[in-house]
Amino acid sequence: MTLRNGKEFLMIPGPTSVPDDVLRAMHRPAVDIYEGPLVETTAFCMDGIRRLFRTKGRPYIYAANGHGAWDAALSNTLSRGDKVLVLESGRFAIGWGEAGEIAGLSMEILKGEWHKPVDPAAVENRLKQDRGGEIKAVLVVQVDTASGAWNDIAAIRKAMDAAGHEALLMVDTIASLGCMPFEMDDWGVDVALTGAQKGLMTPPGLSFVVAGKRATKAHATANLRTNYMDWTFRDGPEHYHKYCGTPPEHLLFAFRAALELIDAEGLENVWHRHALLAEATRKAIDVWAEGGVLEMNITEQTGRSDSVTVVRLRNVDPAPLRAFTKDVCGVTIGGAIGELSGKGIRIGHMGHVNAVMLLGTLSAIELGLAKLDIPHGKGGVQAAIDYLGGAL
């Protein structure tokens, strides 16, 4: 279809669009890994990671995706047989717990619902029952891209404190860092991690873990440590120690360029941009929902993510709609996964995304709804425009 010729939009919840400045930063020769520009780039990236997480903790960089960061967080702080409490709000915290089971940990899932965020009161109640301190860590994602849930990390920390429990609080921010507020130190997070390929606008292949004081203390007795993930080795005096070997040079150059873009915009401004685009998306969906087919997956307004929106379709196959936006309009939106597989769509609005990209995506969806005769309320895109116009 001729309408799709032109710049295509990738509007899935990761990997996300990579800015031209970030792509250009990788187009350079390899450099010495022991001194000079790469050493300075590492220092810049480490400082940038602290700024993103709002922490004074100790950052670590891995040539890995988010699953590698999961392994790093667990193996550096826990021991074989330790129990982790996984807070369900979708698919990904459970996946993290499953990774722990493979490594020799015991997993308990605090059951949740796919249309709601984690209930802090349920966390407090469960931890109060653990009088012997069997649970050593609580695992939670700030945003679950399978459900679109946003979890209130500050409230979960308060619940843990109210229970008087000593478990480490570990937070996966892969789908939220650089998109929504995160305050590692102020919220009392012990371990936080993320990947580079979503809100941080960098090609897949880098992940980051930050250790707070309690995590660093736990590391001293952890017996799941592995050579590549080990924080002790990575704290060594040589530059290559920080990467347990050859650094992923060109990805580091890319990440530095992404940090510079975030710094230029201002982190709080980045959060605000994401909040505006997310609410505009929700305004459109509210209108489309009047047709009785589309609905927001997360029913509680305060539990909805600003980085990805998950929409369910009642008794309608979403595949033709996704095919229409991609093949006719050149806009790729995500399919639902996990428990919602085949039942909805996921609209990613994270990272290198502006109003034109978001409104274009919503327009492609609304055009598809009309052409495919999917019942929907008319004027969703106009509702998004009206919201953004009023917010300026």
C-alpha positions in Angstrom: 0.0 0.0 0.0 1.4 3.3 -1.1 0.4 5.1 2.1 3.0 3.3 4.1 5.9 4.8 2.1 7.8 7.2 4.2 9.3 7.1 7.7 7.8 4.2 9.6 6.9 4.4 13.3 7.9 1.7 15.7 5.4 2.1 18.5 5.9 -1.1 20.5 7.0 -1.3 24.1 10.6 -1.9 23.2 12.9 -1.9 21.6 12.0 1.7 20.7 13.0 4.2 18.1 16.7 5.2 18.3 17.5 8.9 17.7 19.8 9.7 14.8 22.3 11.3 17.2 22.5 8.0 19.0 23.0 6.0 15.8 25.7 8.4 14.6 27.6 8.1 17.9 28.3 4.4 17.1 29.7 5.2 13.6 33.3 5.5 14.7 36.4 3.3 15.0 37.1 1.2 18.0 39.4 2.7 20.6 41.8 1.6 23.3 39.9 0.0 26.2 42.6 0.9 28.8 42.8 4.6 28.6 41.6 7.8 26.9 38.1 8.4 25.5 36.5 5.1 26.6 37.6 5.5 30.2 36.1 9.0 30.2 32.9 7.7 28.5 32.5 5.0 31.2 32.8 7.7 33.9 30.2 9.8 32.1 27.8 6.8 31.8 28.2 5.8 35.4 27.3 9.3 36.5 24.4 9.4 34.1 23.1 6.1 35.5 23.1 7.6 39.0 21.2 10.6 37.7 18.6 8.5 36.0 18.0 6.4 39.1 18.3 9.4 41.4 20.8 7.6 43.6 24.2 7.7 45.2 24.4 3.9 44.8 27.0 1.9 43.0 26.1 1.3 39.2 27.2 -1.7 37.1 27.0 -2.0 33.3 26.4 -5.3 31.6 26.6 -6.3 27.9 23.2 -8.0 28.3 19.5 -7.4 27.9 17.2 -7.1 30.9 17.3 -10.8 31.7 21.0 -10.4 32.3 20.3 -7.6 34.7 17.8 -9.9 36.5 20.6 -12.5 36.9 23.1 -9.9 38.1 20.8 -8.5 40.7 19.9 -11.9 42.2 23.3 -13.6 42.0 25.2 -10.7 43.7 22.9 -10.5 46.7 21.3 -13.9 47.4 22.3 -17.4 48.3 21.1 -20.8 47.1 17.8 -21.7 48.7 16.8 -18.2 49.6 13.2 -17.3 49.1 12.1 -14.4 46.9 8.6 -12.9 47.0 7.4 -12.0 43.5 4.7 -9.3 43.2 2.5 -10.2 40.3 1.0 -7.4 38.2 1.6 -9.0 34.8 4.2 -11.3 33.3 7.6 -9.8 34.0 8.1 -10.0 37.8 7.2 -13.6 37.5 9.7 -14.1 34.8 12.4 -12.6 37.1 11.4 -15.0 39.8 11.6 -17.9 37.4 15.1 -16.8 36.5 15.9 -17.0 40.2 14.5 -20.6 40.5 16.9 -21.7 37.7 19.8 -20.2 39.8 18.7 -22.1 42.9 16.3 -19.7 44.6 12.9 -20.5 46.0 10.0 -18.4 44.5 6.8 -17.4 46.1 4.3 -15.5 44.0 2.1 -12.9 45.7 -0.9 -13.3 43.4 -2.2 -10.3 41.6 -4.5 -9.5 38.8 -3.6 -8.5 35.3 -5.9 -5.5 35.3 -4.6 -4.0 38.6 -1.3 -2.9 40.0 0.3 -4.5 43.1 -1.7 -3.9 46.3 0.8 -2.6 49.0 -1.6 -3.8 51.7 -1.3 -7.4 50.5 2.5 -7.0 50.5 2.4 -5.8 54.1 0.1 -8.6 55.2 2.3 -11.3 53.6 5.5 -10.0 55.1 3.9 -9.8 58.6 3.2 -13.5 58.3 6.9 -14.2 57.6 8.0 -14.0 61.2 11.1 -16.0 60.7 12.4 -13.8 57.9 12.4 -16.6 55.3 11.8 -14.1 52.5 15.1 -12.5 51.6 14.0 -10.2 48.7 10.9 -8.7 47.2 10.9 -8.5 43.4 8.6 -6.1 41.6 8.5 -4.2 38.2 7.7 -0.5 38.2 5.9 -1.0 34.9 4.8 -4.3 33.5 4.6 -4.1 29.7 2.4 -7.2 29.5 -0.4 -5.5 31.4 0.4 -1.8 31.3 0.4 -1.7 35.1 2.3 1.0 37.0 3.3 -0.1 40.5 3.7 2.4 43.4 7.2 1.6 44.5 7.2 4.2 47.3 4.0 2.7 48.8 5.4 -0.9 48.5 8.5 0.3 50.4 6.3 1.8 53.1 4.3 -1.5 53.3 7.6 -3.4 53.9 8.6 -1.0 56.6 5.2 -1.2 58.2 5.7 -5.0 58.3 9.1 -4.5 60.0 10.6 -6.9 57.4 14.3 -6.9 56.4 13.9 -8.3 52.9 15.7 -6.4 50.1 13.5 -4.4 47.8 14.5 -5.1 44.2 12.9 -3.1 41.4 12.9 -3.7 37.6 12.6 -0.3 35.8 13.2 -1.7 32.3 9.9 -0.2 31.0 9.8 2.9 33.1 13.3 4.5 33.7 13.6 7.7 31.6 9.8 7.7 31.2 8.3 8.1 34.7 9.6 9.3 38.0 11.9 6.9 39.9 13.7 7.9 43.2 15.9 5.0 44.2 17.3 6.5 47.4 14.2 8.5 48.5 12.0 5.4 48.1 14.4 3.0 49.9 15.1 0.7 46.9 18.0 -1.7 47.6 18.6 -2.9 44.0 17.3 -1.3 40.8 17.9 -2.4 37.2 17.0 -1.4 33.7 17.8 -2.0 30.0 19.0 0.5 27.5 16.5 -0.3 24.7 13.3 1.4 25.9 13.1 4.8 27.6 16.8 5.2 27.3 16.7 5.2 23.5 19.7 3.0 22.9 20.0 -0.1 20.8 19.4 -3.4 22.7 22.5 -4.9 24.3 23.2 -2.9 27.5 21.6 -3.3 31.0 22.3 -1.5 34.2 22.1 -2.5 37.9 22.5 -0.2 40.8 23.3 -1.5 44.3 22.3 0.4 47.4 24.1 0.1 50.8 22.0 -2.9 52.0 22.6 -4.7 48.7 26.3 -4.1 48.9 26.3 -5.6 52.4 24.3 -8.6 51.3 26.8 -9.1 48.4 29.6 -10.0 50.9 27.8 -13.3 51.9 26.0 -14.1 48.6 26.9 -17.5 47.2 25.2 -17.4 43.9 27.9 -15.1 42.5 29.2 -15.9 39.0 32.4 -14.7 37.3 30.8 -12.4 34.7 28.1 -10.9 37.0 30.3 -10.5 40.1 30.3 -7.0 41.6 33.6 -7.7 43.5 35.5 -8.3 40.2 33.8 -5.3 38.6 34.9 -3.1 41.4 38.5 -3.9 40.6 41.1 -1.2 39.8 41.5 -1.8 36.1 39.0 -0.2 33.6 38.3 -3.6 31.9 37.2 -4.9 35.3 34.0 -2.8 35.1 33.0 -5.0 32.1 34.6 -8.3 33.1 36.6 -8.0 29.9 36.3 -6.0 26.7 33.8 -3.2 27.0 30.9 -3.0 24.6 32.4 0.2 23.1 30.0 1.2 20.5 26.9 0.7 22.7 28.6 2.8 25.3 29.1 5.6 22.8 25.4 5.3 21.9 24.3 5.4 25.5 26.4 8.4 26.2 24.7 10.2 23.3 21.3 9.2 24.7 22.2 10.5 28.1 23.2 13.8 26.5 19.8 14.1 24.9 18.1 13.4 28.2 20.3 15.9 29.9 19.5 18.5 27.3 15.8 18.1 27.6 15.9 17.7 31.4 14.9 14.5 33.2 11.7 16.1 34.7 10.8 17.4 31.3 11.2 14.0 29.9 8.8 12.6 32.5 6.3 15.3 31.7 6.5 14.6 28.0 5.7 11.0 28.6 2.8 11.9 31.0 1.2 14.1 28.4 1.5 11.6 25.6 0.2 8.8 27.8 -2.8 10.8 28.9 -3.5 11.8 25.3 -3.5 8.1 24.4 -5.9 7.3 27.2 -8.3 10.1 26.1 -8.5 8.5 22.6 -9.1 5.1 24.0 -11.9 6.4 26.3 -13.7 7.6 23.2 -13.1 4.5 21.2 -14.4 2.4 24.2 -17.8 3.9 23.6 -18.3 1.3 20.9 -18.3 -1.5 23.4 -15.3 -3.4 22.0 -12.1 -1.6 23.2 -11.2 -1.0 26.9 -8.2 -0.2 29.0 -6.7 -3.2 30.5 -5.8 -1.5 33.8 -9.0 -0.5 35.3 -7.6 1.9 38.0 -6.7 5.2 36.5 -3.8 5.7 39.0 -2.3 2.3 38.1 -1.8 3.1 34.4 1.7 3.4 33.0 3.0 6.4 31.1 5.2 4.3 28.9 2.9 1.7 27.5 -0.9 1.4 27.2 -2.5 -2.0 26.9 -5.9 -2.2 25.3 -8.2 -5.2 25.3 -10.6 -6.0 22.4 -13.8 -7.8 23.4 -14.6 -10.7 21.0 -12.6 -9.1 18.2 -9.3 -10.5 16.9 -6.7 -7.7 17.1 -4.4 -9.2 14.4 -6.2 -7.5 11.4 -6.0 -4.1 13.2 -2.2 -4.5 13.8 -1.7 -5.7 10.2 -3.6 -2.6 8.9 -1.6 -0.1 10.8 1.6 -1.7 9.8 0.9 -2.7 6.2 -1.2 0.3 5.2 0.0 3.1 7.4 3.6 2.1 8.3 2.9 2.1 12.0 3.9 -0.9 14.1 1.9 -1.4 17.3 2.5 -4.3 19.7 0.3 -7.3 20.2 -0.8 -8.3 23.7 1.3 -11.1 25.4 1.0 -13.6 28.2 -2.5 -13.9 29.7 -3.7 -11.3 27.2 -2.2 -12.9 24.1 -4.5 -12.6 21.1 -6.9 -10.4 23.1 -5.5 -6.9 22.6 -2.9 -4.4 21.5 0.0 -2.6 23.2 0.8 1.0 22.3 4.3 2.0 23.2 4.9 5.7 23.9 8.3 5.7 25.5 11.7 7.1 24.7 12.2 9.0 21.4 8.6 9.8 20.9 6.9 13.2 20.2 3.4 14.4 19.7 3.5 13.9 15.9 4.5 10.2 16.3 1.8 9.7 19.0 -1.0 11.4 17.1 0.0 9.7 13.9 -0.2 6.3 15.6 -3.6 7.1 17.1 -4.8 8.2 13.7 -3.6 5.0 12.1 -5.5 3.0 14.7 -8.7 5.0 14.3 -8.4 4.6 10.5 -8.0 0.9 11.0 -11.0 0.7 13.3 -13.1 2.4 10.7 -11.9 0.4 7.7 -12.2 -2.9 9.5 -15.7 -2.1 10.9 -14.6 -2.6 14.5 -17.2 -0.8 16.6 -15.8 2.3 18.3 -16.7 5.7 19.4 -15.8 8.4 16.8 -13.4 11.2 17.5 -10.7 9.5 19.6 -7.9 11.3 17.8 -9.7 14.6 18.2 -10.0 14.0 22.0 -6.2 13.4 22.1 -5.6 16.6 20.2 -8.0 18.6 22.5 -6.2 17.2 25.6 -2.7 18.1 24.3 -4.0 21.6 23.2 -5.4 22.2 26.6 -2.2 21.0 28.4 0.1 23.4 26.5 
